[in-house]
Amino acid sequence: MKSRQSNLHFFFLFLFTLIGFSSCSKDSTNINEIIPYTRIDFKTTRTWHPELEQIGTGIYFDSEGFYSSAGYKNHGIYIINTGDGFIAMDATCTHDPNIDEHIEVSEENNLIGICPICKSEFIFLTGGAVHKGPAKYSLRNYRVIYNPETKEIRITN
């Protein structure tokens, strides 16, 4: 009887080890591996951009007037008013970051960004989450600091 219990322990140990090694692993790809670090540090105000007053609206900033880069490869940055604050994201497609084109706002829905090359779709209100591939990763997000007294919006990493 003792040998059966011992074998049973080894069987369960083997089974749990096998399950542990064969289970699905979470994709641990870091956005920094896809979109390389680019220094971002600029300010704007809601006063200068009244389109940021409404919830669910946003604006695209390109490299003109920036003291730092306007996103990776100067593809630009989108700032979106979520109602709870603001989100800033890089306009570089995560499917192929080295293309010269940037994510553009969909003509049918201004809350969706579309890559003109691979046709991946990203939802702006969720920080650029992938809506339709081939892209697998969300857009790179940047830190947003908002001062409601001055209406200043600062984007940095």
N, C-alpha and C positions, 0 to 999 in steps of 0.2 A: 504494500500500500504506500509506503514511504517513497518508493521509486516512482510511482505514478504521480504523486503530488509534486515531486521534484521535476519530472518531465513536463507536467502541466505548467509549472512556473516558467520553465524555459520556453514552452510553446507561446504563452502569453507575452513574455518578454520579446520573443522574436516577432510576434504579430504586431505589437505596439511599435517596435523599431521599424518594421516594414511600412506600417501606416505613416509614421512620422517622416520617413524619407520619401514616400511617394505622394504625399499630400501636395496640393497646389501651394505655390509660394506667391506671396504678394510681390508685384513688380516694384522693385526698389529704385527705379531710375529717378534720379534727381533732375529737376528742371535745369540746374546749372550744367548738367552734362549735355543737355540738348541746346539750350540758348546760353551761350557763354556770358559771364558777368560783364556788364557794361555800366560804368558809373552814370547814375541818374541823379540829378539834383536841380529842380527848377520850381518856380512858383508861378501861379496865376491866381486870378480872383473870379468869383462868380459875377462881380460887377462888370468885368471885361467880357465875360461870356455868359450872357443871360440864358442861353440854351441849357446851361447846367442848373437852372432853377427848377425845372420840372423833373419829377421822378421818372426814371426810365429813359432819360435822354442822356446824351453824351456828346463828346467832341473829340476829334482827332487832332493831335498835335504832331507836326512834322519837325524837321531839324531847324527850321527858320526861327531865329530868335532864342535859341537855347544856348545856355552857357556850358552845358554838358551835352552828352550825346542824347539824341532823341530815340532811345531804344537801341537794340542790337542792330548793327549795320545802318543806323539812322532810319529804320523802317517806320518809326513813329510810335506814339503812345496814345491809347484811348483812355479817356477819363469818363466814367459813367456815374450818374447820380442814382443810387439804389433806393433812396428814401430813408435808409438808415445811415447814410454816409456816402462816401465816394470810393470807387474802385479804380485803380490805374493798372493797365496791362500793356505789355509790349505788343506791337502789331506784327510781330514775326511769326509766321506759321511754324508750328512745332513738328510738322511732318518733314519739311526740308528748309531749315533755317538759313541756308546759304543762297537761296534764290534772291533775286533783286526786287521782287514784288513784295508788297505788304498786304496784310488782311484788309479787306474793304467791307464797308457796311452793305448789307443786303438791301437791294432795292425794294423787296417785298416786306421786310421786317427789319427796322433799324436796331433791334436788339440782338441781331445775328450778324457775325462777321464771317466773311467767306474768303478763302484763299483763291485768288484768280488762277493759280496754276493747278493745284491738286483738288480744288473744290471742297476741301474740308470746311466744316461749319463750326463756329464757336459761339456760345451764348454769353453775351457781354454781362448780363446781370448776375451771372454766377461766377464772375471772375475769369471768363474765357474758357469754361468747360467745353469739352468736345461734344458737339451735337451730332455730327456726322463725319465719318473718317474719309480718307485714310489716316489722318492724324490720330494719335493715341493719347496725347498729352495736352493738358490745358495750357493756355497762354501764360507766359511769365507775368506774375503780378509784382507790383511795386508798392512800397509803403506810401500811404496817404495820410498827411497830417492836415486837418481842417480846423481853422479858427473861425467860429461863427460870428464873432464880433467884427472882424475885419473882412470876413468872407474870403480869406486867403486859403488857397489850396496848395500845399507843398508836396511834391512827388520826389521820393528818394529811395535808395536801396540800402 
